[in-house]
Amino acid sequence: MKLFDVYPLQPITIERASGSSVWDEKGQEYLDLYGGHAVISIGHGHSHWTKRIEEQLHKISFYSNSIQIPLQVDLAEKLGRVSGKNNYQLFLCNSGAEANENALKLASFHTGRKQIIAFKGAFHGRTSLAVSATDNKNYIAPVNETENVTFLPFNDIGALEDHFKKDGDKIAAVIVEGIQGVGGIRVASNEFLQSIRSCCDQYGAVYIADSVQCGYGRSGKFYSHDHSGVDADIYTMAKGMGNGFPIAGISIAPHIKPKHFQLGTTFGGNHLACAAALAVLEVIESEKLIENAAHLGDHLQTSIRAIPELSDVRGYGLMIGFDYTETISTLRQHLLFQKHIFTGEAKPRVVRLLPSLALSRSNADRFLQDLRDSIQEIQSAS
Ligand SMILES: Cc1ncc(COP(=O)(O)O)c(C=O)c1O
């Protein structure tokens, strides 16, 4: 059997990793500013994370959700405290799409309504409702086509308010990324998120903050939506939560009450996943990684802004995007194959930086130097 070919692949095989470095099978080291797509939060193979998982592995790694799992309770308490949403409730699952799927379903159960507002440029995952709320026709199979989702322009308060005035009593939820990731690092303005909050309050809809990519400290606050100063009703999270161990969750405001069997999962919140997620939060706290993301992000953004060939530098913390010109269109490939630095991309010519939140100042400065050198090398070769 061969693999089902769903992605174009780089001709690189990574064999081991530590901190912000990964090594290929020939021993070549790469600086990882992509974090396996924003997944590596505390650094590859962090010793505390490895130890926690290893110790748990020797006790029990899985049992069904029909029994009490104190690790889940510990995780909920710790997440509530670190995220500053102590009175919220946690439901655990396995992936970002599943988190959004459950959040949207829960909003519909809670309100008894069907309509969902999503935004142009949004990516919420590949499962049925999550993909229906994703603004890319190529990902939506005929069976996922629905009239229950309306796409409004991102950051357009007028369009949002008009839609609520027209259909407010039918709207179950508004789902929004605090910073659109796949959409090219587009930051939701504070005013826009505040107006989502007021519309949801006025019309009884649920505000879902998709924090799968922009959450877990990456933006320099626990949820990037926190920059706006208003709370969402549900936060969805995944990527950085397990530092590569698959785990996801939704954090649910106290006014949304649980009912048995509305949500459920076999693997979600298993012992091993909880051990990994607890280790991540412990390291985020003890190593002050949210503060590091904020400071280093400011430093990177300021320095990238000073490079004339790059434009529209944007983002928060260690979720940074910038555009590059057609004349240096090979920039990302040059960084990868000449400088051995992994970066993320968005179309048409956007570099996305999604490194570990434990990135060091020296690695950030090495990247900046290699970025300037790469631009010069590409220009002088053309
Ligand atoms: C904002 C956002 N939501 C949801 C998802 C889906 O997450 P997963 O691939 O874990 O299902 C992603 C993945 O890139 C994402 O960036």
The ligand as an ORCA input file, in Angstrom:
! r2SCAN-3c Opt
* xyz 0 1
  C      -7.385     28.267     13.101
  C      -7.438     26.788     12.887
  N      -8.545     26.114     13.250
  C      -8.631     24.779     13.097
  C      -7.600     24.041     12.547
  C      -7.731     22.563     12.366
  O      -6.905     21.882     13.254
  P      -6.551     20.343     13.028
  O      -5.689     20.266     11.814
  O      -5.848     19.941     14.297
  O      -7.838     19.624     12.859
  C      -6.429     24.708     12.141
  C      -5.315     23.963     11.528
  O      -4.431     24.500     10.881
  C      -6.354     26.115     12.313
  O      -5.272     26.796     11.930
*
